[in-house]
Amino acid sequence: MPKTRIYASALREFLSGQASAGLLLIGAALLALVLANGPFGRAYSETLSSYLGPLSLLHWINDGLMAVFFLLVGLEIKREFLDGQLSNPRRRILPGLAAAGGMAAPAIIYLLLNTGERGAPHGWAVPTATDIAFALGVLALLGPRVPVSLRIFLTALAIIDDLGAVVIIALFYSGELALGWVAAALAVVAMIYALNWLGVTRLAPYLLLGVPLWAFTLLSGIHATIAGVLLALLIPLRTSKGTPDDPNSPLHRLEHRLQFWVAYLIVPTFGLANAGVSLAGVGWSELSAPVALGTAAGLFFGKQLGVFTATWLAIRFRLADVPEDATMVQVYGVALLCGIGFTMSLFIGLLAFDNPLDHASVKLGVLTGSLVSAVCGVAVLLWAHRRV
């Protein structure tokens, strides 16, 4: 077989693998750290702060590209609740309780470590989110050592977790509202709803209206990424024939088209733009600063405590069953992986703080907490597999 075919085949295999998106995100984060701490550090910073029209490059990434990311998140949430793993109320109990525990415990730990004069309690939501691409990528690297049921559990948990993050961003991290632009955004929402009600299944009209929806949302003071979620919730899941879970329905078509670009372009670009933090002179004093310590401890200790305790209680009181073919030790390993909060935690951190020093503390805490959670989660799952 010619080498070109071998390389093409290897590339297709890599891009179709569940772990590849996670690996690419890890690579983007490492590259950001190298750029921020090497001879190109100044150029890296100046490039991100340079303006392209009304917004800086960093804002275009965080407010523009991430709106597409949230569009995909919204599509996945809608599909899972209407036709997927979460369509059955019984199936929602275990991941729902686990997600709730996994959001509450990190927030509490963060607040406990940010009560003093130097504390920043308004960053309480930073360690509450799980990075679904990163966590599933790490889990996929373990292959058959982890039961399929645990991957489904982690996926459902992370989707509910993302829904919680969207609500938090909308309620707590939007700016002062400009009511005129809010009204304009709502008018566009009404037009998109009318398309849905009329049974329009072509994607183009929805996406064209999504552009002014994003612009009006940005100007309204509500974070622009919420426009992506609103648009997703109004994309029809069923065709005009009313067939559920039809692969040709607008939602499925758009979801499939977006998955590649979000996984292999948008999320890595976000990681590259936001994970760069200078490690020069970083020591215990920087790691023990309230924001960094609260974020890292919330992700590592809070996530595993909240997810595993809620899961154990649900099983103990027979509200749900242990995931099929899984042990509680393996469930604990997955709870540890939930402490990987990379993309969503960084994103919320950027919304919660205006001070660049706080941004650096958030990045340091997110990177530390996510890395320790990933290493410990993999170690526990490997150990549990040997015991099975």
N, C-alpha and C positions, 0 to 999 in steps of 0.2 A: 504494500500500500504506500503511495507517495507520502512524503513527510507533511505536505500541506494538508492532506486529508486527515492525517493523524492529529495534527495540531488543531484543525477545525473541529474534529470529533471531541478532542479533549476540552476545547473551549465550550462546546455545547453541553458536555457533561457537567462542567464546572458551573455554568450559568443555570442549569436546570436543578442543581443540587440545593437543598434547603440550607446547607451550611455556608454556601458561597456568599450570600448577601451579608451574613454576619462577619465572615472573614474579610470582606471588602470594607466593611465599616470599621473593623479593628485596624486594618491597614491605613484607612484614612485618618483615624485618630492618632496612630503612631507617626504618620507623616506630618500631621499638624504639630505634634510635639517637637519633631525634628526641625521643622521650619521655624517654629517660635524660639527654639533654643540654639539655633545655628547662625551662621553668618548672614542668612537671609531673613532673620527675624524682623528687621525694620521694614524690609520690602513686603514681607507677609502682612504686617500690620497696616502699612500704608495702602496696599492694594485693597484690602477689605474695607478700609475707610474712604476710599475714593468714590466719588459720586457718578452715577449713571442716571442722568435726568434728575427727578425729584428725590431719589433715594440713593443711599450709599449701597455699594455692592453687598455688604453684610445685611443691610435691611432688605434688599431684593431677595436674598437667600432665605432669611428668617421670616419675612412677611409674604413673599411671593411664592418661592418654590415650596415652602413648608405648607402653604395653603393647599397645594396639590397633594402633599403627603396627608394632610388632614382630610382631603376629599376621599382618598383611598381608605383611610381609617373609618370614615363615616360609612362608606360603601360596605366595608367588611362588617361593621357593627350591625347595619340594617339587614344584610344578608343572613348573618348568624342568628339574629333574633327572629327573623321571619321564616327562614327555610333551612337554617344550619343547625349546629350542635346546641345552640341556645334556644331553639324554637320550642322545645319541650320544657315546661316549667320545672319539672323534676331534675332536668339536666342543668338548670341554672343554679340550683341550690349550692352545690359544692364549690364551683368556681366563683359564684357570686359572694358567698360568705368569705372565701379565701381572699378574694380581691378587696372586700371591705376591711377585713383584718389587716391586709397588706398595705392599705392606705392609712388606716388609723394609727397603727403602732409606730411607723416611721415619723409621722407628724408629731406624735406625743414625745418621742425621743428627741426630735429636733428642738421642740419648744422647751423641754427640760434643760437642754444644753445652751439655750439662747435666752435665758431669763435675766441675766446680769446686765450691767450698764453697756457692755460691749456687744450684747446680743442683738440679733436681728430677727425677731419673731415672725415678721411678715414673710419670711422665706420658708415657712412651715411646709409648704406643698412641694418643695423641690425634691425631697427623697421619696415621695409617695408613688412615683410612676415607674413602671417596668418597661424596658426597651424590648419590644416583642421580637424585632429582627435579630438583635444581639443575643437574647436569651435562647431563642429557638435555634439560632445558628450554632451556639455552643452545645445545645442539646443534640443537634443533628450530628455533630462531630463524634458523639459517642455511639452512633449507629444502633445496632440491635441490642446493645447493652442496656438500653432504656426501653421499657414497654411502650407500645404505641399509645396506650390509654393515657400515659403521663404527658405525652406530647399534645394530645387533644385537651387534657386538663390545663396545661400551661397556655395553650393557644386561647382557650375560652377565658381563662383568668386574665390574660393580658388584654384581651378585647374589652372585657368589662372594666379593667383598669384604665384603658385608653378612654373609655366613655366617661369615667370619673375625672380623668385629667381634662377632658374637653369642658365638662361642667365647671371645674375649678377655674380654668382659664377664663371662661365666660363670666363667672360670678365675681371672682376676686382679682383678676389681673387685667381687666380692661380699664381704659382711661376714662376721663370725664366725657360724658355723652354729649354729642352734638345732635340734638333732636331732629333737625332738618335732614341730616344725612341718614339718621336712623329710619326716618320715614321713607326716604328714597330707597334704602336697602329693603325695607318691608314691601315696598311697591314692586320691586324686582322679584322678591320671594313670591308675591301673589301671582305674578305673571308666570313664574316657573311652575307654581302649583296648578295654574290653569292649563298649562301644557300637559301635565300629568293627568288632570281630570278629563281632558279632551282625548286622552289615549294616544298622545304623540309618542312614538317609539324611536324616532330618529334622535341621535345624540347631539347633533349640531346645534339645534335651537337651545337646548339646555346649557351647553358649554358656552355659546355666545352670550347668553344672559348671565352666565357665571362671571364674566369679566366685569361688567358694571356692578354686580353684587359684591365682588371682591373690593373694587375701588370705593364704593359707598360705605362698606363696612370699615375699611381702613380709615376713611375720613370721619366716620361716626364716633370713633373712640373705642369701639369694640375691637378686639384684636382681629386682624384680617384673616387669620387662619380659620376663624369660626365660619366664615363664608364658605369654606370648603366643606365643612360638616353640614351646613344648611343645604347646600346644593346636593350633597350625597343623599340626604334624607328625602329629597324630592325627585330623585331619579327613579323611574318605575322599575320595580323588580320583576313584574310580569309583563308579558306581551299583551297585545289587545285581545288575544284569544283567552287570556286568563289562566294560562298554564303555569303552575308554580314551579319555581326553580328551573325555568327554561334557560338553557345556556345562550340562547339568542336574545334574551330580554336585555333592555338597555343597561341595566345595572351590571349584569354579568359581562357584557361586552366592554363597558368602560373599565370595570375592575381588572379584567384580563389585559387590557391595553396599558393600564397604568402600572401594573405590578412590576414589570421589568424596569421602567424608567424610575420609579420611586426607589426600588431596591438597589439599583446599580448606578444611579446618577444623583437623585435628590438627597437621599439619606447620607450617602458618603460625602457629598458636597457640603451638607450641613455639618457633618463631623469634621471635615477638613477646615471649615471656616470657624468653628466654635470650640474645638478641643485644644487649640494651641494656647498653652499657658507657659510662661517662663518659669523654669524650675531653678533658676539661678538664686542661690542663697536660701532655698527652701529647706527648712528644718522643722524641728518639733514645734517651735512657736507658731509657724504658719499652719501646720497641720492641726494644731490644737486651738486655733482661732475658732470662735463659736460657730461661724457659718460653715467653715470647712469640716469641723469636727461633727457638728450636727447633721450635715449632709451625709458624710461617710458613715457615721454610726447609725443614722436613720436607714440608709440603704442596707448595710450589712446586718446589723442587729434587729432593726425594726421590721424589715421585710420578712426575714426568716421567722421571727417571733409571731408576727401578725398572721402570715399565711399558714404556717404550720399549726398554730394554736387553733385558729378558726376551722381548719380542716379536721384536726383531731376531735374538736368538740362536735362538729357536724356528724362525723362518723360515730363518735361515742354515744350520742343521743339519737342515732339511727335516722338522722335527717337525710343522710346520703351514705353511699357505700364506698369502700376503698376502690380507687381505679383498678380496673381489671388487670390481673397478673402483676400487680405492683405491691411492694411492701411499704410500710410506714417509713422505713429508712430511706427508700427511694423518693417518697413524697417529701421527706425533709430535704433531700438533695435538690429537688425542684424548687422548694421554698427558698433555698439559698440562691439559686439562679435568678429568682425574682428580684434579688437585690441588684441586678444589672439594670441600672436606670439611665443609661447613657443619653440617648437622643431626647426623650421626653423630659428628663431631669434637667439637662442643660437648657432646653427650651424654656421651661418654667423658670429656671434661675435667671435667664436673661430678662424675663418679664418682671420678676420680683424685685430686681435691683437695678439701680441706675449707675451706681458707683463702679468704675472699672476694677477697683480693689476687691469689691464684693464679688464681681464676676470671676475674678481670678480664684477667690476662695471657693466659690461654687464649683468651678471646673476642677480644682484640686480635690475637693470632697467627692465629686461625682466619679472622677477617674479612680480615686483610691477605693471608694466603697464598691464600685462596679468590678474592679479588678479582683479584690479580695473575695467578693461574692462568687465570681466566676471560677476562680481557682478552688475555693473550698467546695463549691457545688459539684464541680467535676470530680474532685477527690472523693467526696461522699458517694456519688453515684458509681464510680469505679469500684470502691470498696464494697458497696451494697451488691453489685453484680457478682463479685467473687463469692459472696456469701449465699447467693441464691442456689 
